[in-house]
Amino acid sequence: MPASNALLASALLVDLAPYTVSGYGLFREIIEVDMALPARIKGLYAAVAAINKGFGELAWRELSRAQAQGLTLDEAASGMILLSSLRGEGTALAYGEVLSRVYPQPSRPAQDAATVRAEPGEAEANFRAYFGTVPPALATLLALVPRGADGYYLMRKGTIECNRLDRKLSELMLIAVLAADYSPMAATHIKAARSAGATEQEMAEAILCAVPSAGIAAWMSAGALLEPA
């Protein structure tokens, strides 16, 4: 067990609850070593799940370890892309602060964002291709605020297609964050991860990356959606 982990080194837990410490040590091992998924990627998932729950220092520790294991800045920045759409501005900027601590970058002049527009019908076609149909909430958005539907489509496209992780790893990161929130939306991305070539073990490891920030309940929520061997 890594002595640097404060929970594992807690004198009170070591004295009163050795089972708890030993069990958590096993989860830490799964996250911190290469298995079905590389350890650097699991560190990223754990960091993104942690900041999603509001645990900035935990996110910093997870991302620092991932950086030491070879995670590049571009790979780490994929967490900010994901959180911008999945959890909004506040969480994305909080992750950005952690990112700047781990990967210090020289200041750059502000730039105007490049404007990308969706073609007429493009958002609806994408929804049908990805979900198999247009989910009721998105059908309502298309009908009432079409520009919002385009925004949803473009941000989702950025999350899945426009970061430095491939589609499979992007879907697995979504699963980790949704598992941390015990969200039923994990089912949609488990299906998508399978379509992108993810194995059941890869998805299991992604879900377990939520344990440091959300506890073993994260597994009970999302692990039930996997196919047993």
N, C-alpha and C positions, 0 to 999 in steps of 0.2 A: 504493500500500500504506500502511496506517495506521502512522505511525512509533511510535505508542504501544504497539504490540504487541511484547512482549519477544522473542518467537521471531523475528519478522521483523527486529528490530533487533539480533539477536545478531551481534556482529562476527565470531565464529568461523564461524558458518554462512554469513554473507554472503561471507566470504573463501574458504571451502572448498567450499561447496555452494550456489551460486547457483540451481541448478535446484530444490533443495528449498525455498529461500526463495520463489522465484517461484511454485512450485506451491501452497505453503501460502497465499501472498497471494491467489491466485485463490479458494481456499476461503473465506478471510476476507471477500472481496468478496461472495460469494454469501450469506453469513450476514448481513452488515452493511448490505445495501441492499434496498429493496423490489423484489421480483420477483414470482413467483407467490404467495408469502407475504409479509406485511409484515415489515420488518426487526425491529420490536419483538417480534413473536411468535417469530421465529427466535432472537432473543437469549434469550428465555425458554426455548426448547427447549435451546439450548446450555448455559444455566445449570443446568437440571435434569439434563441428561446429565452435566455436569461434577461436580455434587455426588454424583450416583449413583456415580461412579468415585472419589470421595474427594478431589476437587480443589476445596477451598473457595475459595481465592483466585481460581482461574479462574472458578468460579461467580459470585463477587462481581463480577468484571470484566464478565462477559457480562450479568449482570442490571443492573448500573449503566448499561451502554450502552443496554440495552432501556428502562430507566426514562427515560433522556434522550431516547429516541425516542418516548416517549408511552405506555409500558406502565403501566397502572394497578395500584394495589395489589391490587385484587380479581383482576385477570388474573394477576398474579404469584403470588398465593396459590394459584392452581389447581395450581401445581407441588407445593405441600405436600400438597394433597388427593391428587394422583396418587401421590406417593412414600409416603404413609401406607399405601396398600394394596399398591402394586407392590413396594416395597423395605423397608417396615417403619418402626418407630418411630425407630431411630437415624438413618437417612438423612433422614427427614422432619424431625426436629428439627435436624439439621445444616443443612438448607435453610432452616428457620425462622430460624436465626441469621443466615444471609446475608440473608434477607428483611428482618429487623429492622435490619440495617446500611444497606440501601439505602432502606428505607421506615421511618424511625423513627416509632414510634407511642407515644402516651401510655400509661402502664401502666393496666391495667383490672383490676378485682376479679375473682377467680376465680369461674367460674360452673359450675354442674352441667350436664353434657352433656344435651341433649334426647334422650330415649329414643324410638327408632323401632323398631318390631317388624315383622317380615315375617309376613304372613298364611300360614296353612297352605297349602303347595303353591306359594306365590308364587316362592320361589327356584328350584325345579325348572322352573316355567313360563318364568321369565326365562332360565335356561340354555338351554332348548330354542329359545326365540325368538332369542337372540343367537348361539349356536353352531350352530344347526340340529339339534342333538342334545345329550344330556348327556355331556360328555367323561368318560372312565373315572375320572379322578381325582375329579371332582365327584360322579359316581355313588357312588363309594366313600365320600366324605364325607357325602353324603345318607344313606347306609345306616348308617354307623358313628357319626357325630357330627352329627346334623341341625342342632344349634345352630351348629356351625361352618359348615355350608353356608349358613345364614341370614346369618352374619357375612360370608362371602365375597360373597354376593349384595349385601348392603347397602354394603360397601366398594367393590365394583365399580360399583354404581349411583352412588355418590358421585363416583367418578372420572369417569364418562362423562356423568352427567346433572345433577349438583348443584354444579358450579363455574361460574365466570363466563365460561368459554369455551364455544362451542357444541360439539355432538357431534363435528363434523368436526375442529375444532382440538384437541379433547381426544384423539381417536384419533391424530392426527398427533404429539402430544406423546408418547404411549405408544410410537409407532414410533421416535421419536428416542432414547428411553431404551433400548428393547430393541435398537436397532441398536448403541448404545454397548456393550452387553453381548454382542454377536454372538449374540443369542438367537433360536432358531427360532420363539419365540412371536410374533415380528414378523409372521409370515405371517397369523396370526389378525387382527391389528389393521390390516394392509394391506387385507384383505378388508373389514373393518368400515369403514375409512376410505373405501373406494370406495363402499360402500353409503350412507355419509353425504354423498357428493357430492365427495369429494376427487379432484383430477386426478392423473395420474401425475407431472406436474412438481411439484405441491405435496408429494407424498409423497417425491419425490427430494430436494427442498430440506430437508424435515424430517430425512431420513436424514443429509444432509451436515452438519446441525447437531451430529452426534455426532463429527465428525472432530477438532475441537480437543481432545476428551477421550479419544478412542478410536482416532484415526488413520484412515488410508484403509481399513483392514480393516473398519471399520464399514460402508462402502459395499459391499464384496465380500460381506458377510454378508446385508444386507437389500436392497441394490440389485438383486440377482439375482431378487428376488420381484416386481419391477415389470414392466410390459408395455412393450417397446420401441416407439418411435413407428413 
